[in-house]
């Protein structure tokens, strides 16, 4: 694999990757401290690909970007519903009153998460963590947060959208961008491929240096998102290997086929390690050290449990391991 740049651009700065394709970053207040966004030249201005978290910091950086551009924003396209991607989509799309593009599942999921639990009890969330075998005090900590997490960092979404579907082609200033849907990291994640420019905007579906989180979260504890992910990765090997991949985190790179193989191998290693560990009866909690070598903070714990569970759901569905609910209401997993 080859990286096209040695380091990240400073937030708010614009880098031309190819004529009419600009790269910029916005800061994130997490361990992963940035997100890459892209701008595509349109006839009437610029189309924004992903938007950053809905915070005042990101807004003021965007204001600086708007000032630097030689035209207005003419559309907003979001790869998937996660807050660092969709955070300011509504703010930008409604400020310029322009079309807003998203896939259907991502759009409506984002609207639903934005609306919160709407007063529904948290019993199911508590059960999800309890069944994973976490200590009661930790379960309380993880489930006692406010219902407003998502909407606190996502500005109100536009109340209408333009639907992106797998296989369709968006023509932007005579450039053809093919929509390729990837699943597993999020339910209907949009990637954009331009054959002439040999550019793939991969969002979070394909990342260099780090692996996209593949989780089974409390919203759908039985989800087999790892199968979704492994089923929608190989299609990218039918694209030319010399495409420039523009990911949502870390650096633009070349070497798509190798990265797809590495991502598949990474999950296969985790599946093998979990299978070995399940020679004895295990719980999600007892298996976390098999997948994660470092100490997990509460923030990371939610992702770690979901990632571990997605692998276990995969192994159960493939018949490699079985699970049963023990007397304490915790799932135990064992080979055979
Ligand atoms: Zn994401």
py3Dmol code that shows the C-alpha trace and the ligand (Angstrom):
import py3Dmol

protein = """\
ATOM      1  CA  UNK A   1       0.000   0.000   0.000  1.00  0.00           C
ATOM      2  CA  UNK A   2       1.116   3.484  -0.762  1.00  0.00           C
ATOM      3  CA  UNK A   3       0.031   6.710   0.906  1.00  0.00           C
ATOM      4  CA  UNK A   4      -0.396   9.772  -1.253  1.00  0.00           C
ATOM      5  CA  UNK A   5       0.445  12.223   1.517  1.00  0.00           C
ATOM      6  CA  UNK A   6       2.653  12.006   4.555  1.00  0.00           C
ATOM      7  CA  UNK A   7       0.353  13.659   7.008  1.00  0.00           C
ATOM      8  CA  UNK A   8      -3.116  15.006   7.597  1.00  0.00           C
ATOM      9  CA  UNK A   9      -4.009  18.452   6.354  1.00  0.00           C
ATOM     10  CA  UNK A  10      -4.767  21.037   9.028  1.00  0.00           C
ATOM     11  CA  UNK A  11      -8.490  21.414   9.805  1.00  0.00           C
ATOM     12  CA  UNK A  12     -10.235  23.698   7.354  1.00  0.00           C
ATOM     13  CA  UNK A  13      -7.388  23.655   4.787  1.00  0.00           C
ATOM     14  CA  UNK A  14      -8.174  22.530   1.237  1.00  0.00           C
ATOM     15  CA  UNK A  15      -6.008  20.109  -0.760  1.00  0.00           C
ATOM     16  CA  UNK A  16      -6.704  19.330  -4.417  1.00  0.00           C
ATOM     17  CA  UNK A  17      -6.497  15.553  -4.889  1.00  0.00           C
ATOM     18  CA  UNK A  18      -7.493  15.742  -8.556  1.00  0.00           C
ATOM     19  CA  UNK A  19      -9.089  18.546 -10.594  1.00  0.00           C
ATOM     20  CA  UNK A  20     -12.475  19.206  -8.987  1.00  0.00           C
ATOM     21  CA  UNK A  21     -11.859  16.917  -5.988  1.00  0.00           C
ATOM     22  CA  UNK A  22     -10.808  18.597  -2.745  1.00  0.00           C
ATOM     23  CA  UNK A  23      -9.795  17.009   0.546  1.00  0.00           C
ATOM     24  CA  UNK A  24     -10.267  18.659   3.938  1.00  0.00           C
ATOM     25  CA  UNK A  25     -10.415  17.489   7.543  1.00  0.00           C
ATOM     26  CA  UNK A  26     -12.428  18.440  10.591  1.00  0.00           C
ATOM     27  CA  UNK A  27     -11.352  17.755  14.189  1.00  0.00           C
ATOM     28  CA  UNK A  28     -13.032  15.114  16.370  1.00  0.00           C
ATOM     29  CA  UNK A  29     -12.843  15.181  20.181  1.00  0.00           C
ATOM     30  CA  UNK A  30     -11.989  11.449  20.391  1.00  0.00           C
ATOM     31  CA  UNK A  31      -8.968   9.162  20.283  1.00  0.00           C
ATOM     32  CA  UNK A  32      -9.537   9.222  16.520  1.00  0.00           C
ATOM     33  CA  UNK A  33      -9.078  12.959  16.305  1.00  0.00           C
ATOM     34  CA  UNK A  34     -10.119  13.845  12.740  1.00  0.00           C
ATOM     35  CA  UNK A  35     -12.453  13.004   9.887  1.00  0.00           C
ATOM     36  CA  UNK A  36     -11.699  13.442   6.183  1.00  0.00           C
ATOM     37  CA  UNK A  37     -14.311  15.220   4.090  1.00  0.00           C
ATOM     38  CA  UNK A  38     -14.318  15.800   0.352  1.00  0.00           C
ATOM     39  CA  UNK A  39     -15.705  18.416  -2.017  1.00  0.00           C
ATOM     40  CA  UNK A  40     -16.667  17.650  -5.632  1.00  0.00           C
ATOM     41  CA  UNK A  41     -16.918  20.441  -8.166  1.00  0.00           C
ATOM     42  CA  UNK A  42     -20.425  20.757  -9.508  1.00  0.00           C
ATOM     43  CA  UNK A  43     -21.592  23.068 -12.290  1.00  0.00           C
ATOM     44  CA  UNK A  44     -23.135  25.470  -9.807  1.00  0.00           C
ATOM     45  CA  UNK A  45     -20.620  25.146  -6.987  1.00  0.00           C
ATOM     46  CA  UNK A  46     -19.412  22.317  -4.732  1.00  0.00           C
ATOM     47  CA  UNK A  47     -20.948  19.115  -3.419  1.00  0.00           C
ATOM     48  CA  UNK A  48     -19.959  18.229   0.140  1.00  0.00           C
ATOM     49  CA  UNK A  49     -19.182  14.577   0.930  1.00  0.00           C
ATOM     50  CA  UNK A  50     -19.652  14.078   4.712  1.00  0.00           C
ATOM     51  CA  UNK A  51     -19.760  16.985   7.103  1.00  0.00           C
ATOM     52  CA  UNK A  52     -18.091  16.530  10.504  1.00  0.00           C
ATOM     53  CA  UNK A  53     -19.625  16.578  13.998  1.00  0.00           C
ATOM     54  CA  UNK A  54     -22.384  19.072  14.699  1.00  0.00           C
ATOM     55  CA  UNK A  55     -20.368  21.332  17.014  1.00  0.00           C
ATOM     56  CA  UNK A  56     -19.631  25.045  17.040  1.00  0.00           C
ATOM     57  CA  UNK A  57     -15.950  24.289  16.321  1.00  0.00           C
ATOM     58  CA  UNK A  58     -16.814  22.446  13.109  1.00  0.00           C
ATOM     59  CA  UNK A  59     -19.310  25.125  12.106  1.00  0.00           C
ATOM     60  CA  UNK A  60     -16.759  27.902  12.343  1.00  0.00           C
ATOM     61  CA  UNK A  61     -14.228  25.855  10.352  1.00  0.00           C
ATOM     62  CA  UNK A  62     -16.882  25.299   7.688  1.00  0.00           C
ATOM     63  CA  UNK A  63     -17.516  29.059   7.565  1.00  0.00           C
ATOM     64  CA  UNK A  64     -13.809  29.483   6.768  1.00  0.00           C
ATOM     65  CA  UNK A  65     -14.081  26.843   4.034  1.00  0.00           C
ATOM     66  CA  UNK A  66     -17.164  28.492   2.502  1.00  0.00           C
ATOM     67  CA  UNK A  67     -15.152  31.735   2.294  1.00  0.00           C
ATOM     68  CA  UNK A  68     -12.267  30.014   0.492  1.00  0.00           C
ATOM     69  CA  UNK A  69     -14.440  28.330  -2.154  1.00  0.00           C
ATOM     70  CA  UNK A  70     -15.070  29.956  -5.523  1.00  0.00           C
ATOM     71  CA  UNK A  71     -18.752  29.013  -5.494  1.00  0.00           C
ATOM     72  CA  UNK A  72     -21.593  28.074  -3.151  1.00  0.00           C
ATOM     73  CA  UNK A  73     -22.397  24.615  -1.800  1.00  0.00           C
ATOM     74  CA  UNK A  74     -24.742  22.985  -4.307  1.00  0.00           C
ATOM     75  CA  UNK A  75     -25.452  19.677  -2.569  1.00  0.00           C
ATOM     76  CA  UNK A  76     -24.670  17.574   0.504  1.00  0.00           C
ATOM     77  CA  UNK A  77     -24.018  13.829   0.322  1.00  0.00           C
ATOM     78  CA  UNK A  78     -23.486  11.722   3.423  1.00  0.00           C
ATOM     79  CA  UNK A  79     -21.955   8.226   3.328  1.00  0.00           C
ATOM     80  CA  UNK A  80     -23.631   6.962   6.503  1.00  0.00           C
ATOM     81  CA  UNK A  81     -25.475   7.922   9.645  1.00  0.00           C
ATOM     82  CA  UNK A  82     -22.632   8.178  12.174  1.00  0.00           C
ATOM     83  CA  UNK A  83     -22.475  11.609  13.845  1.00  0.00           C
ATOM     84  CA  UNK A  84     -19.004  12.526  12.565  1.00  0.00           C
ATOM     85  CA  UNK A  85     -20.330  12.100   9.006  1.00  0.00           C
ATOM     86  CA  UNK A  86     -23.893  13.407   9.212  1.00  0.00           C
ATOM     87  CA  UNK A  87     -23.396  15.920  12.050  1.00  0.00           C
ATOM     88  CA  UNK A  88     -23.670  19.131  10.044  1.00  0.00           C
ATOM     89  CA  UNK A  89     -25.516  17.780   7.004  1.00  0.00           C
ATOM     90  CA  UNK A  90     -28.776  19.473   7.922  1.00  0.00           C
ATOM     91  CA  UNK A  91     -27.054  22.716   8.854  1.00  0.00           C
ATOM     92  CA  UNK A  92     -25.219  22.932   5.516  1.00  0.00           C
ATOM     93  CA  UNK A  93     -27.997  21.576   3.262  1.00  0.00           C
ATOM     94  CA  UNK A  94     -30.643  23.849   4.783  1.00  0.00           C
ATOM     95  CA  UNK A  95     -28.346  26.889   4.980  1.00  0.00           C
ATOM     96  CA  UNK A  96     -27.751  26.677   1.207  1.00  0.00           C
ATOM     97  CA  UNK A  97     -31.167  25.092   0.564  1.00  0.00           C
ATOM     98  CA  UNK A  98     -29.657  22.394  -1.672  1.00  0.00           C
ATOM     99  CA  UNK A  99     -30.319  18.678  -2.333  1.00  0.00           C
ATOM    100  CA  UNK A 100     -29.352  16.217   0.376  1.00  0.00           C
ATOM    101  CA  UNK A 101     -28.223  12.732  -0.721  1.00  0.00           C
ATOM    102  CA  UNK A 102     -28.195   9.617   1.436  1.00  0.00           C
ATOM    103  CA  UNK A 103     -29.197   5.961   1.129  1.00  0.00           C
ATOM    104  CA  UNK A 104     -32.634   5.125   2.451  1.00  0.00           C
ATOM    105  CA  UNK A 105     -31.697   2.995   5.459  1.00  0.00           C
ATOM    106  CA  UNK A 106     -29.043   5.471   6.562  1.00  0.00           C
ATOM    107  CA  UNK A 107     -31.389   8.449   6.215  1.00  0.00           C
ATOM    108  CA  UNK A 108     -34.273   6.980   8.175  1.00  0.00           C
ATOM    109  CA  UNK A 109     -31.984   5.446  10.814  1.00  0.00           C
ATOM    110  CA  UNK A 110     -30.404   8.870  11.296  1.00  0.00           C
ATOM    111  CA  UNK A 111     -33.854  10.442  11.669  1.00  0.00           C
ATOM    112  CA  UNK A 112     -34.798   7.754  14.213  1.00  0.00           C
ATOM    113  CA  UNK A 113     -31.603   8.124  16.272  1.00  0.00           C
ATOM    114  CA  UNK A 114     -32.077  11.892  16.163  1.00  0.00           C
ATOM    115  CA  UNK A 115     -35.559  11.500  17.647  1.00  0.00           C
ATOM    116  CA  UNK A 116     -34.162   9.443  20.551  1.00  0.00           C
ATOM    117  CA  UNK A 117     -35.926   6.794  22.604  1.00  0.00           C
ATOM    118  CA  UNK A 118     -39.059   8.870  22.887  1.00  0.00           C
ATOM    119  CA  UNK A 119     -39.693   7.765  26.477  1.00  0.00           C
ATOM    120  CA  UNK A 120     -39.286   4.014  25.853  1.00  0.00           C
ATOM    121  CA  UNK A 121     -37.856   2.161  28.885  1.00  0.00           C
ATOM    122  CA  UNK A 122     -34.178   1.205  28.865  1.00  0.00           C
ATOM    123  CA  UNK A 123     -34.878  -2.393  29.949  1.00  0.00           C
ATOM    124  CA  UNK A 124     -33.751  -3.804  26.595  1.00  0.00           C
ATOM    125  CA  UNK A 125     -30.446  -1.923  26.646  1.00  0.00           C
ATOM    126  CA  UNK A 126     -29.782  -3.123  30.187  1.00  0.00           C
ATOM    127  CA  UNK A 127     -30.562  -6.723  29.154  1.00  0.00           C
ATOM    128  CA  UNK A 128     -28.207  -6.468  26.169  1.00  0.00           C
ATOM    129  CA  UNK A 129     -25.213  -5.628  28.380  1.00  0.00           C
ATOM    130  CA  UNK A 130     -26.285  -8.045  31.114  1.00  0.00           C
ATOM    131  CA  UNK A 131     -26.513 -10.915  28.609  1.00  0.00           C
ATOM    132  CA  UNK A 132     -22.978 -10.019  27.512  1.00  0.00           C
ATOM    133  CA  UNK A 133     -21.852 -10.768  31.073  1.00  0.00           C
ATOM    134  CA  UNK A 134     -20.848  -7.271  32.174  1.00  0.00           C
ATOM    135  CA  UNK A 135     -20.879  -6.415  35.899  1.00  0.00           C
ATOM    136  CA  UNK A 136     -24.106  -4.793  37.102  1.00  0.00           C
ATOM    137  CA  UNK A 137     -22.340  -1.542  38.076  1.00  0.00           C
ATOM    138  CA  UNK A 138     -20.817  -1.225  34.611  1.00  0.00           C
ATOM    139  CA  UNK A 139     -24.169  -1.964  32.971  1.00  0.00           C
ATOM    140  CA  UNK A 140     -25.686   0.865  35.013  1.00  0.00           C
ATOM    141  CA  UNK A 141     -22.917   3.241  33.949  1.00  0.00           C
ATOM    142  CA  UNK A 142     -23.257   2.322  30.296  1.00  0.00           C
ATOM    143  CA  UNK A 143     -27.026   2.686  30.214  1.00  0.00           C
ATOM    144  CA  UNK A 144     -27.608   5.696  32.462  1.00  0.00           C
ATOM    145  CA  UNK A 145     -26.568   8.303  29.903  1.00  0.00           C
ATOM    146  CA  UNK A 146     -29.052  10.741  28.491  1.00  0.00           C
ATOM    147  CA  UNK A 147     -31.217   9.943  25.530  1.00  0.00           C
ATOM    148  CA  UNK A 148     -29.798  12.953  23.688  1.00  0.00           C
ATOM    149  CA  UNK A 149     -26.349  11.648  22.740  1.00  0.00           C
ATOM    150  CA  UNK A 150     -26.944  11.547  19.015  1.00  0.00           C
ATOM    151  CA  UNK A 151     -28.925  14.734  18.588  1.00  0.00           C
ATOM    152  CA  UNK A 152     -26.455  16.686  20.735  1.00  0.00           C
ATOM    153  CA  UNK A 153     -23.870  16.324  17.950  1.00  0.00           C
ATOM    154  CA  UNK A 154     -26.136  16.036  14.901  1.00  0.00           C
ATOM    155  CA  UNK A 155     -27.959  19.122  13.688  1.00  0.00           C
ATOM    156  CA  UNK A 156     -31.598  18.552  12.631  1.00  0.00           C
ATOM    157  CA  UNK A 157     -31.635  16.559   9.405  1.00  0.00           C
ATOM    158  CA  UNK A 158     -33.296  17.993   6.315  1.00  0.00           C
ATOM    159  CA  UNK A 159     -36.892  16.756   6.250  1.00  0.00           C
ATOM    160  CA  UNK A 160     -36.508  15.507   2.678  1.00  0.00           C
ATOM    161  CA  UNK A 161     -33.683  13.719   0.887  1.00  0.00           C
ATOM    162  CA  UNK A 162     -32.608  12.262  -2.468  1.00  0.00           C
ATOM    163  CA  UNK A 163     -32.180   8.519  -2.282  1.00  0.00           C
ATOM    164  CA  UNK A 164     -28.916   6.855  -3.302  1.00  0.00           C
ATOM    165  CA  UNK A 165     -29.110   3.218  -4.380  1.00  0.00           C
ATOM    166  CA  UNK A 166     -26.493   0.590  -5.133  1.00  0.00           C
ATOM    167  CA  UNK A 167     -25.457   0.675  -8.794  1.00  0.00           C
ATOM    168  CA  UNK A 168     -26.896   4.065  -9.643  1.00  0.00           C
ATOM    169  CA  UNK A 169     -24.697   6.738 -11.164  1.00  0.00           C
ATOM    170  CA  UNK A 170     -24.622  10.334  -9.965  1.00  0.00           C
ATOM    171  CA  UNK A 171     -23.469  12.689 -12.685  1.00  0.00           C
ATOM    172  CA  UNK A 172     -21.748  15.684 -11.152  1.00  0.00           C
ATOM    173  CA  UNK A 173     -20.382  18.245 -13.596  1.00  0.00           C
ATOM    174  CA  UNK A 174     -20.172  15.570 -16.333  1.00  0.00           C
ATOM    175  CA  UNK A 175     -18.271  13.257 -14.001  1.00  0.00           C
ATOM    176  CA  UNK A 176     -19.884   9.882 -13.397  1.00  0.00           C
ATOM    177  CA  UNK A 177     -19.827   8.687  -9.794  1.00  0.00           C
ATOM    178  CA  UNK A 178     -21.083   5.144  -9.312  1.00  0.00           C
ATOM    179  CA  UNK A 179     -22.766   4.349  -5.995  1.00  0.00           C
ATOM    180  CA  UNK A 180     -21.475   1.183  -4.322  1.00  0.00           C
ATOM    181  CA  UNK A 181     -23.197   0.107  -1.102  1.00  0.00           C
ATOM    182  CA  UNK A 182     -21.171  -1.503   1.672  1.00  0.00           C
ATOM    183  CA  UNK A 183     -22.834  -3.030   4.731  1.00  0.00           C
ATOM    184  CA  UNK A 184     -21.691  -4.031   8.199  1.00  0.00           C
ATOM    185  CA  UNK A 185     -20.090  -0.865   9.566  1.00  0.00           C
ATOM    186  CA  UNK A 186     -23.465   0.769   9.062  1.00  0.00           C
ATOM    187  CA  UNK A 187     -26.557  -0.613   7.350  1.00  0.00           C
ATOM    188  CA  UNK A 188     -26.385   0.896   3.847  1.00  0.00           C
ATOM    189  CA  UNK A 189     -23.109   2.786   3.619  1.00  0.00           C
ATOM    190  CA  UNK A 190     -22.512   4.718   0.378  1.00  0.00           C
ATOM    191  CA  UNK A 191     -19.154   4.577  -1.423  1.00  0.00           C
ATOM    192  CA  UNK A 192     -18.553   6.566  -4.635  1.00  0.00           C
ATOM    193  CA  UNK A 193     -16.443   5.341  -7.530  1.00  0.00           C
ATOM    194  CA  UNK A 194     -15.289   7.446 -10.471  1.00  0.00           C
ATOM    195  CA  UNK A 195     -13.916   5.254 -13.273  1.00  0.00           C
ATOM    196  CA  UNK A 196     -12.333   8.088 -15.281  1.00  0.00           C
ATOM    197  CA  UNK A 197     -10.572   9.659 -12.345  1.00  0.00           C
ATOM    198  CA  UNK A 198      -9.877   6.262 -10.760  1.00  0.00           C
ATOM    199  CA  UNK A 199     -11.038   7.544  -7.412  1.00  0.00           C
ATOM    200  CA  UNK A 200     -12.979   5.637  -4.765  1.00  0.00           C
ATOM    201  CA  UNK A 201     -14.481   7.620  -1.896  1.00  0.00           C
ATOM    202  CA  UNK A 202     -14.729   4.792   0.621  1.00  0.00           C
ATOM    203  CA  UNK A 203     -16.127   6.518   3.739  1.00  0.00           C
ATOM    204  CA  UNK A 204     -15.701   4.244   6.761  1.00  0.00           C
ATOM    205  CA  UNK A 205     -16.283   1.025   4.810  1.00  0.00           C
ATOM    206  CA  UNK A 206     -12.615   0.688   3.825  1.00  0.00           C
ATOM    207  CA  UNK A 207     -10.027   2.435   6.015  1.00  0.00           C
ATOM    208  CA  UNK A 208      -6.233   2.264   6.024  1.00  0.00           C
ATOM    209  CA  UNK A 209      -4.234   1.773   9.269  1.00  0.00           C
ATOM    210  CA  UNK A 210      -7.332   1.132  11.382  1.00  0.00           C
ATOM    211  CA  UNK A 211     -10.219  -1.279  10.893  1.00  0.00           C
ATOM    212  CA  UNK A 212     -13.820  -0.080  10.667  1.00  0.00           C
ATOM    213  CA  UNK A 213     -15.910  -0.986  13.717  1.00  0.00           C
ATOM    214  CA  UNK A 214     -18.251  -3.869  12.910  1.00  0.00           C
ATOM    215  CA  UNK A 215     -20.734  -4.172  15.753  1.00  0.00           C
ATOM    216  CA  UNK A 216     -23.978  -5.776  16.874  1.00  0.00           C
ATOM    217  CA  UNK A 217     -25.478  -3.044  19.044  1.00  0.00           C
ATOM    218  CA  UNK A 218     -28.388  -3.078  21.478  1.00  0.00           C
ATOM    219  CA  UNK A 219     -30.756  -1.846  18.756  1.00  0.00           C
ATOM    220  CA  UNK A 220     -30.364  -5.238  17.035  1.00  0.00           C
ATOM    221  CA  UNK A 221     -28.512  -7.642  19.340  1.00  0.00           C
ATOM    222  CA  UNK A 222     -28.840 -10.589  16.934  1.00  0.00           C
ATOM    223  CA  UNK A 223     -27.439  -8.669  13.955  1.00  0.00           C
ATOM    224  CA  UNK A 224     -24.966 -10.538  11.765  1.00  0.00           C
ATOM    225  CA  UNK A 225     -23.180  -7.388  10.670  1.00  0.00           C
ATOM    226  CA  UNK A 226     -19.872  -9.192  10.205  1.00  0.00           C
ATOM    227  CA  UNK A 227     -21.456 -11.332   7.493  1.00  0.00           C
ATOM    228  CA  UNK A 228     -22.845  -8.150   5.915  1.00  0.00           C
ATOM    229  CA  UNK A 229     -19.367  -6.676   5.977  1.00  0.00           C
ATOM    230  CA  UNK A 230     -17.537  -9.727   4.640  1.00  0.00           C
ATOM    231  CA  UNK A 231     -20.209 -10.110   1.924  1.00  0.00           C
ATOM    232  CA  UNK A 232     -19.815  -6.518   0.686  1.00  0.00           C
ATOM    233  CA  UNK A 233     -16.009  -6.211   0.777  1.00  0.00           C
ATOM    234  CA  UNK A 234     -14.972  -8.507  -2.113  1.00  0.00           C
ATOM    235  CA  UNK A 235     -16.912  -6.425  -4.684  1.00  0.00           C
ATOM    236  CA  UNK A 236     -14.217  -3.757  -4.319  1.00  0.00           C
ATOM    237  CA  UNK A 237     -11.643  -6.151  -5.753  1.00  0.00           C
ATOM    238  CA  UNK A 238     -13.437  -5.876  -9.087  1.00  0.00           C
ATOM    239  CA  UNK A 239     -12.409  -2.193  -9.208  1.00  0.00           C
ATOM    240  CA  UNK A 240      -8.955  -1.428 -10.633  1.00  0.00           C
ATOM    241  CA  UNK A 241      -6.191  -1.904  -8.071  1.00  0.00           C
ATOM    242  CA  UNK A 242      -4.618   1.434  -8.944  1.00  0.00           C
ATOM    243  CA  UNK A 243      -7.561   3.554  -7.796  1.00  0.00           C
ATOM    244  CA  UNK A 244      -6.910   6.313  -5.303  1.00  0.00           C
ATOM    245  CA  UNK A 245      -8.898   5.487  -2.181  1.00  0.00           C
ATOM    246  CA  UNK A 246     -10.209   8.470  -0.251  1.00  0.00           C
ATOM    247  CA  UNK A 247     -11.171   7.186   3.213  1.00  0.00           C
ATOM    248  CA  UNK A 248     -13.034   9.055   5.945  1.00  0.00           C
ATOM    249  CA  UNK A 249     -10.178   8.614   8.423  1.00  0.00           C
ATOM    250  CA  UNK A 250      -6.380   8.467   8.096  1.00  0.00           C
ATOM    251  CA  UNK A 251      -4.642   9.095   4.763  1.00  0.00           C
ATOM    252  CA  UNK A 252      -5.622   8.718   1.080  1.00  0.00           C
ATOM    253  CA  UNK A 253      -3.927   5.617  -0.315  1.00  0.00           C
ATOM    254  CA  UNK A 254      -3.418   3.217  -3.204  1.00  0.00           C
ATOM    255  CA  UNK A 255      -3.516  -0.550  -2.844  1.00  0.00           C
ATOM    256  CA  UNK A 256      -7.239  -1.231  -2.602  1.00  0.00           C
ATOM    257  CA  UNK A 257      -7.047  -4.972  -3.259  1.00  0.00           C
ATOM    258  CA  UNK A 258      -4.392  -5.518  -0.623  1.00  0.00           C
ATOM    259  CA  UNK A 259      -6.399  -3.524   1.924  1.00  0.00           C
ATOM    260  CA  UNK A 260      -9.559  -5.529   1.215  1.00  0.00           C
ATOM    261  CA  UNK A 261      -7.563  -8.744   1.756  1.00  0.00           C
ATOM    262  CA  UNK A 262      -6.072  -7.389   4.990  1.00  0.00           C
ATOM    263  CA  UNK A 263      -9.480  -6.417   6.358  1.00  0.00           C
ATOM    264  CA  UNK A 264     -10.888  -9.869   5.608  1.00  0.00           C
ATOM    265  CA  UNK A 265      -7.810 -11.517   7.181  1.00  0.00           C
ATOM    266  CA  UNK A 266      -8.133  -9.296  10.272  1.00  0.00           C
ATOM    267  CA  UNK A 267     -11.664 -10.549  10.937  1.00  0.00           C
ATOM    268  CA  UNK A 268     -10.706 -14.124  10.125  1.00  0.00           C
ATOM    269  CA  UNK A 269      -7.973 -13.920  12.785  1.00  0.00           C
ATOM    270  CA  UNK A 270     -10.470 -12.660  15.348  1.00  0.00           C
ATOM    271  CA  UNK A 271     -12.916 -15.413  14.389  1.00  0.00           C
ATOM    272  CA  UNK A 272     -10.195 -18.052  14.787  1.00  0.00           C
ATOM    273  CA  UNK A 273      -9.072 -16.673  18.142  1.00  0.00           C
ATOM    274  CA  UNK A 274     -12.644 -16.579  19.452  1.00  0.00           C
ATOM    275  CA  UNK A 275     -13.309 -20.122  18.198  1.00  0.00           C
ATOM    276  CA  UNK A 276     -10.184 -21.389  19.993  1.00  0.00           C
ATOM    277  CA  UNK A 277     -11.178 -19.617  23.194  1.00  0.00           C
ATOM    278  CA  UNK A 278     -14.616 -21.229  23.000  1.00  0.00           C
ATOM    279  CA  UNK A 279     -13.153 -24.681  23.667  1.00  0.00           C
ATOM    280  CA  UNK A 280     -14.331 -23.714  27.135  1.00  0.00           C
ATOM    281  CA  UNK A 281     -17.566 -21.938  27.876  1.00  0.00           C
ATOM    282  CA  UNK A 282     -17.169 -18.161  27.509  1.00  0.00           C
ATOM    283  CA  UNK A 283     -19.191 -14.954  27.712  1.00  0.00           C
ATOM    284  CA  UNK A 284     -18.791 -11.767  25.671  1.00  0.00           C
ATOM    285  CA  UNK A 285     -17.153 -10.183  28.738  1.00  0.00           C
ATOM    286  CA  UNK A 286     -14.663 -13.036  29.165  1.00  0.00           C
ATOM    287  CA  UNK A 287     -13.829 -12.933  25.441  1.00  0.00           C
ATOM    288  CA  UNK A 288     -13.054  -9.203  25.273  1.00  0.00           C
ATOM    289  CA  UNK A 289      -9.347  -9.726  26.137  1.00  0.00           C
ATOM    290  CA  UNK A 290      -9.110 -12.222  23.245  1.00  0.00           C
ATOM    291  CA  UNK A 291     -10.037  -9.443  20.804  1.00  0.00           C
ATOM    292  CA  UNK A 292      -8.707  -6.347  22.562  1.00  0.00           C
ATOM    293  CA  UNK A 293      -5.258  -6.344  24.099  1.00  0.00           C
ATOM    294  CA  UNK A 294      -5.549  -2.952  25.755  1.00  0.00           C
ATOM    295  CA  UNK A 295      -7.532  -1.671  28.725  1.00  0.00           C
ATOM    296  CA  UNK A 296     -10.993  -0.543  27.624  1.00  0.00           C
ATOM    297  CA  UNK A 297     -12.501   2.742  28.741  1.00  0.00           C
ATOM    298  CA  UNK A 298     -16.283   2.983  29.206  1.00  0.00           C
ATOM    299  CA  UNK A 299     -16.463   4.821  25.902  1.00  0.00           C
ATOM    300  CA  UNK A 300     -14.632   2.036  24.111  1.00  0.00           C
ATOM    301  CA  UNK A 301     -16.495  -0.661  26.027  1.00  0.00           C
ATOM    302  CA  UNK A 302     -19.720  -0.115  24.089  1.00  0.00           C
ATOM    303  CA  UNK A 303     -17.885  -0.527  20.764  1.00  0.00           C
ATOM    304  CA  UNK A 304     -15.863  -3.487  22.047  1.00  0.00           C
ATOM    305  CA  UNK A 305     -18.918  -5.418  23.274  1.00  0.00           C
ATOM    306  CA  UNK A 306     -20.685  -4.775  19.967  1.00  0.00           C
ATOM    307  CA  UNK A 307     -17.627  -5.810  17.927  1.00  0.00           C
ATOM    308  CA  UNK A 308     -17.143  -9.010  19.932  1.00  0.00           C
ATOM    309  CA  UNK A 309     -20.846  -9.834  19.687  1.00  0.00           C
ATOM    310  CA  UNK A 310     -20.905  -9.356  15.915  1.00  0.00           C
ATOM    311  CA  UNK A 311     -18.130 -11.969  15.612  1.00  0.00           C
ATOM    312  CA  UNK A 312     -19.918 -14.365  17.976  1.00  0.00           C
ATOM    313  CA  UNK A 313     -23.219 -13.937  16.107  1.00  0.00           C
ATOM    314  CA  UNK A 314     -21.334 -14.790  12.922  1.00  0.00           C
ATOM    315  CA  UNK A 315     -19.810 -17.946  14.444  1.00  0.00           C
ATOM    316  CA  UNK A 316     -23.193 -19.025  15.846  1.00  0.00           C
ATOM    317  CA  UNK A 317     -24.880 -18.518  12.479  1.00  0.00           C
ATOM    318  CA  UNK A 318     -22.132 -20.551  10.762  1.00  0.00           C
ATOM    319  CA  UNK A 319     -22.660 -23.379  13.275  1.00  0.00           C
ATOM    320  CA  UNK A 320     -19.088 -23.156  14.609  1.00  0.00           C
ATOM    321  CA  UNK A 321     -20.178 -22.368  18.167  1.00  0.00           C
ATOM    322  CA  UNK A 322     -23.466 -22.549  20.041  1.00  0.00           C
ATOM    323  CA  UNK A 323     -24.807 -20.264  22.705  1.00  0.00           C
ATOM    324  CA  UNK A 324     -27.194 -20.727  25.589  1.00  0.00           C
ATOM    325  CA  UNK A 325     -28.548 -18.476  28.281  1.00  0.00           C
ATOM    326  CA  UNK A 326     -27.208 -19.565  31.688  1.00  0.00           C
ATOM    327  CA  UNK A 327     -29.043 -19.412  35.013  1.00  0.00           C
ATOM    328  CA  UNK A 328     -27.955 -15.807  35.503  1.00  0.00           C
ATOM    329  CA  UNK A 329     -29.372 -14.676  32.192  1.00  0.00           C
ATOM    330  CA  UNK A 330     -25.924 -14.387  30.575  1.00  0.00           C
ATOM    331  CA  UNK A 331     -25.128 -15.910  27.186  1.00  0.00           C
ATOM    332  CA  UNK A 332     -22.436 -18.585  27.204  1.00  0.00           C
ATOM    333  CA  UNK A 333     -20.687 -19.611  24.003  1.00  0.00           C
ATOM    334  CA  UNK A 334     -18.955 -22.928  23.354  1.00  0.00           C
ATOM    335  CA  UNK A 335     -17.610 -24.848  20.355  1.00  0.00           C
ATOM    336  CA  UNK A 336     -19.840 -27.401  18.653  1.00  0.00           C
TER     337      UNK A 336
END
"""
ligand_1 = """\
1
ZN
Zn -18.815 5.290 10.751
"""
view = py3Dmol.view(width=600, height=400)
view.addModel(protein, "pdb")
view.setStyle({"model": 0}, {"cartoon": {"style": "trace"}})
view.addModel(ligand_1, "xyz")
view.setStyle({"model": 1}, {"stick": {}})
view.zoomTo()
view.show()
